[in-house]
Amino acid sequence: MDSKAEHEHASLADTSLVLETLEHDQLVSAKREPVPRRRLKRGELALVWALRLYLVFMLVVVFWQAWIAVR
């Protein structure tokens, strides 16, 4: 197996082990704890902003084409 498949298999096994080990109240309290935000690297942040700009641009294009089609 490749490492990604092994990682997915391991995380599924870990998850099922946790679900089997914890009692219901413990599981509920563990899920209530917030997960902190991940600090993105400069390249990752640039990619996110590029995708946001692309989304806004494509929304403008779609609305423009819809407006032209209605007229």
Backbone bond lengths (Angstrom), bond angles and torsions (degrees), N, CA, C in turn:
res aa  C-N    CA-C-N  psi(-1)  N-CA   C-N-CA  omega(-1)  CA-C   N-CA-C  phi
1 M - - - 1.449 - - 1.528 110.51 -
2 D 1.320 116.31 149.81 1.452 118.36 175.97 1.525 109.61 -79.97
3 S 1.323 116.64 168.62 1.464 120.55 -173.10 1.521 111.88 -66.44
4 K 1.344 118.04 -32.63 1.462 120.05 179.61 1.522 110.25 -66.13
5 A 1.324 116.93 -43.84 1.456 120.20 178.64 1.523 110.62 -64.85
6 E 1.335 116.43 -38.97 1.461 119.52 177.53 1.519 110.60 -64.23
7 H 1.337 116.94 -40.43 1.458 120.95 179.78 1.528 110.34 -64.76
8 E 1.337 117.44 -44.56 1.456 120.69 178.85 1.517 110.66 -63.13
9 H 1.329 116.50 -41.26 1.459 120.57 179.21 1.525 109.95 -64.42
10 A 1.321 116.59 -41.92 1.461 120.62 -179.66 1.520 110.92 -66.20
11 S 1.318 117.66 -41.96 1.456 119.35 -178.46 1.526 111.06 -69.60
12 L 1.326 118.25 -33.94 1.456 120.11 174.95 1.517 111.01 -67.16
13 A 1.321 116.48 -40.00 1.461 120.33 177.83 1.521 110.18 -66.11
14 D 1.337 116.86 -41.58 1.463 120.30 178.71 1.524 110.72 -63.14
15 T 1.315 116.96 -42.02 1.454 121.12 -179.65 1.521 110.80 -63.62
16 S 1.319 116.73 -45.90 1.462 118.55 -179.86 1.523 110.69 -66.14
17 L 1.339 117.79 -35.16 1.460 121.34 177.42 1.526 110.10 -63.89
18 V 1.320 117.33 -42.83 1.461 121.06 179.00 1.520 110.25 -64.50
19 L 1.329 116.84 -44.05 1.463 119.92 -179.36 1.522 111.86 -63.93
20 E 1.323 116.46 -34.99 1.461 119.87 178.96 1.518 111.68 -76.06
21 T 1.329 117.95 -30.98 1.462 121.89 -174.27 1.521 112.43 -81.65
22 L 1.339 116.99 -43.95 1.461 120.25 -176.16 1.518 111.03 -76.86
23 E 1.337 114.43 144.35 1.455 119.41 171.50 1.521 107.90 -77.48
24 H 1.319 116.03 166.30 1.465 120.79 -174.60 1.531 111.15 -58.18
25 D 1.325 117.70 -46.38 1.469 120.44 -178.86 1.519 111.68 -63.63
26 Q 1.314 117.22 -38.17 1.464 120.76 178.56 1.523 110.78 -66.39
27 L 1.319 116.57 -39.96 1.461 121.05 179.48 1.520 110.92 -64.95
28 V 1.341 115.97 -42.71 1.467 120.42 179.48 1.524 110.58 -63.20
29 S 1.327 117.61 -44.04 1.463 119.48 -179.23 1.532 111.16 -69.01
30 A 1.326 117.84 -32.43 1.465 120.64 177.70 1.523 110.85 -68.48
31 K 1.316 117.24 -34.54 1.465 120.38 179.84 1.513 112.32 -73.82
32 R 1.334 117.33 -22.36 1.465 120.68 -178.38 1.516 112.70 -75.71
33 E 1.325 117.49 -20.99 1.459 120.20 -179.46 1.520 109.83 -69.63
34 P 1.340 117.41 125.82 1.468 119.01 -178.88 1.524 111.79 -68.99
35 V 1.306 114.44 146.88 1.460 120.89 176.24 1.527 106.89 -94.20
36 P 1.327 118.48 124.97 1.469 119.50 -178.15 1.520 111.43 -66.60
37 R 1.332 114.35 152.42 1.461 119.83 177.53 1.511 110.90 -64.83
38 R 1.314 115.01 146.24 1.461 120.29 178.48 1.519 109.09 -84.94
39 R 1.302 116.95 136.80 1.455 121.64 176.06 1.528 107.75 -81.89
40 L 1.325 115.98 117.42 1.459 120.59 -178.00 1.521 110.28 -84.29
41 K 1.322 114.65 146.02 1.466 120.54 175.33 1.521 108.07 -75.05
42 R 1.306 115.88 167.89 1.468 120.82 -176.42 1.532 111.97 -59.70
43 G 1.335 117.28 -42.85 1.462 120.91 -179.75 1.519 112.11 -67.06
44 E 1.328 116.90 -39.70 1.461 121.06 178.44 1.524 110.82 -65.92
45 L 1.318 116.04 -40.79 1.463 120.46 178.46 1.527 110.98 -64.92
46 A 1.329 116.81 -39.83 1.464 121.06 177.37 1.519 110.46 -63.40
47 L 1.321 117.07 -39.96 1.460 120.78 178.44 1.522 111.34 -64.58
48 V 1.321 117.17 -42.70 1.474 120.72 178.87 1.520 110.28 -61.50
49 W 1.338 117.03 -44.70 1.463 119.71 179.77 1.529 111.81 -67.58
50 A 1.326 117.34 -35.30 1.464 120.16 176.49 1.530 110.30 -64.40
51 L 1.318 117.35 -40.36 1.465 120.31 177.86 1.521 111.49 -66.52
52 R 1.321 116.85 -37.36 1.470 119.98 176.96 1.528 110.93 -63.59
53 L 1.326 116.18 -45.41 1.465 120.07 179.12 1.527 110.92 -63.46
54 Y 1.331 116.50 -40.23 1.460 120.61 177.85 1.526 110.34 -62.07
55 L 1.323 116.79 -41.92 1.462 120.70 179.23 1.524 111.19 -62.19
56 V 1.326 117.19 -45.51 1.473 120.54 178.52 1.517 109.95 -62.40
57 F 1.328 117.65 -43.91 1.467 121.29 179.00 1.531 110.92 -60.00
58 M 1.331 117.00 -45.73 1.462 120.29 -178.80 1.528 111.44 -67.26
59 L 1.332 117.99 -35.10 1.469 119.93 175.96 1.524 110.68 -63.27
60 V 1.322 116.73 -40.90 1.464 120.49 177.32 1.526 110.02 -62.86
61 V 1.320 117.89 -43.35 1.461 121.69 179.44 1.527 110.80 -62.07
62 V 1.318 117.31 -44.79 1.471 121.06 -178.96 1.522 110.53 -64.65
63 F 1.337 116.83 -46.14 1.467 118.74 179.18 1.527 111.35 -64.73
64 W 1.311 117.12 -37.26 1.468 120.35 177.86 1.527 110.64 -63.26
65 Q 1.318 117.05 -45.43 1.462 120.72 179.35 1.525 111.25 -64.96
66 A 1.321 117.51 -38.18 1.470 120.71 176.60 1.524 109.94 -65.19
67 W 1.316 117.59 -41.22 1.465 121.82 179.46 1.547 109.95 -63.34
68 I 1.307 116.58 -43.62 1.470 120.97 178.78 1.538 110.70 -64.56
69 A 1.337 117.03 -39.16 1.461 120.30 -179.30 1.512 111.93 -67.93
70 V 1.311 117.71 -33.69 1.470 121.68 -179.57 1.525 110.86 -73.29
71 R 1.323 116.98 -34.48 1.457 120.93 -179.23 1.476 108.99 -72.81
